[in-house]
Amino acid sequence: MAFFHLAFIVSLISGGAIASKIGGDARRQILATEHTSGSKSVSPDSSDVIYLFQNGTAETNKAFLKVYKHFEDTFDYKLYGHFLSELKKGKAARREHDAYSSYSYYPKGPHCDKGRRPGRVAAPGAVGSFPGGSVKRLFGFDLGKMTFDVTKKAEGAAGAGIAPPLAIGAQALGMGMGMVQSTVAAVLDIVPPLIPPPVWNNMPIPCAPMITGHNCFGAILYPITMADFMVADMTDGMLDGYIAGFPNTYAQKVGKTSDAMYKACFSAYMSMHCSSIFPRCTMPQSRSEPMPAGGRVPMCLHLCILPLVLCPGFWIGDVIGQCEVVAPPPMCSQALFFNFALLPPQYTSFGDGNPYPKKCPPPSALDSSEDPALYDDEGVASSPILKEASVKLPAVAM
């Protein structure tokens, strides 16, 4: 649906000229005679164009082709090829039996139990510290991990009273900063286009790079509007919840897999989010409206398909919020997320977090497994308690 919305906008910008191949010299002659703009007419041999709107001319069609060529020149086809190769890898790996399960029905290391044969053991392909998730993140700041560490240091019932004030204080500070930034961003978005020359040129403030977000930093390599720039850290901070909850989402939708599959899914999932919240500018002074010329272009369509391929178990409901407004290449925005330091580890059980050692422990003097008479029947020694209990007491007269 978003594709048709974009096509309609493009048709309005280009004067409503939509090209369609039709055959026959007679039809060309009719188009050439019926659609004439001023002193210039459409040549019968130039192109076959059906004008759906009366204001569509060859000049507007030429302007549209010029805009489209600009998108082709500025579109990152190398990154687009990378996403296509990831799609092909996901399709090939889906046909493999163990690619998405990552469970092996044999022990990964030596098993030190003697006298028995190990059975079918489910050994995961990745080992992480128990319990995994955001509380075991090694890099970056996480409110959940900080609250978890603070409550662990408290003793007794005091641990339950420490976390709420800490979380509420951080949320209140972020809310106050967000209100100020939103006000400034609204002023920068509305006021400059209303200022005429010679003070200004009735255009928005020039676009700027995205350098204030901590999650999508490095993934957004194209300019964004100044209004988006002012609230970039606040907009980017919305992804903290998605990142912290990704291990739980992955465990419910996909399950326990290898770390390579886990990272590939996370990269595709976060690339979709970063591209959705930071649309790119189409010109140095772009407006906030989604339009191909003079505004912002939405996220590329293939970024909505990539998580569904690399994350088996994800479905439309997991991406529909970010994929409501999309566009086909090259008139779209695409970002590559590769900051895996923000990725929390997978959820893991205590057994997965503490696997068997590579070597068996040294023998002990108390170990009698090598004793040949270990399972021989031995005579039961007489019990002194039973022996004394068998002695009859003298009769007592009543």
HELIX and SHEET records of a PDB file:
HELIX    1   1 ALA A    2  ILE A   13  1                                  12    
HELIX    2   2 ASP A   25  GLU A   34  1                                  10    
HELIX    3   3 ALA A   58  THR A   74  1                                  17    
HELIX    4   4 TYR A   77  ARG A   94  1                                  18    
HELIX    5   5 SER A  134  LYS A  136  5                                   3    
HELIX    6   6 LEU A  143  LYS A  153  1                                  11    
HELIX    7   7 GLY A  156  GLY A  161  5                                   6    
HELIX    8   8 ALA A  163  ILE A  190  1                                  28    
HELIX    9   9 PRO A  192  LEU A  194  5                                   3    
HELIX   10  10 MET A  226  MET A  230  1                                   5    
HELIX   11  11 ALA A  232  GLY A  237  1                                   6    
HELIX   12  12 LEU A  239  ALA A  244  1                                   6    
HELIX   13  13 PHE A  246  LYS A  253  1                                   8    
HELIX   14  14 ASP A  259  ILE A  277  1                                  19    
HELIX   15  15 HIS A  302  LEU A  310  1                                   9    
HELIX   16  16 ILE A  316  VAL A  319  1                                   4    
HELIX   17  17 PHE A  340  LEU A  342  5                                   3    
HELIX   18  18 PHE A  350  GLY A  353  1                                   4    
HELIX   19  19 PRO A  384  ALA A  389  1                                   6    
SHEET    1   A 2 ALA A  17  ALA A  19  0                                        
SHEET    2   A 2 VAL A  49  TYR A  51 -1                                        
SHEET    1   B 2 THR A  36  SER A  37  0                                        
SHEET    2   B 2 LYS A  40  SER A  41 -1                                        
SHEET    1   C 2 TYR A 103  TYR A 105  0                                        
SHEET    2   C 2 ALA A 122  PRO A 124 -1                                        
SHEET    1   D 2 ARG A 280  CYS A 281  0                                        
SHEET    2   D 2 ARG A 296  VAL A 297 -1                                        
SHEET    1   E 2 MET A 299  CYS A 300  0                                        
SHEET    2   E 2 VAL A 326  ALA A 327  1                                        
END                                                                             
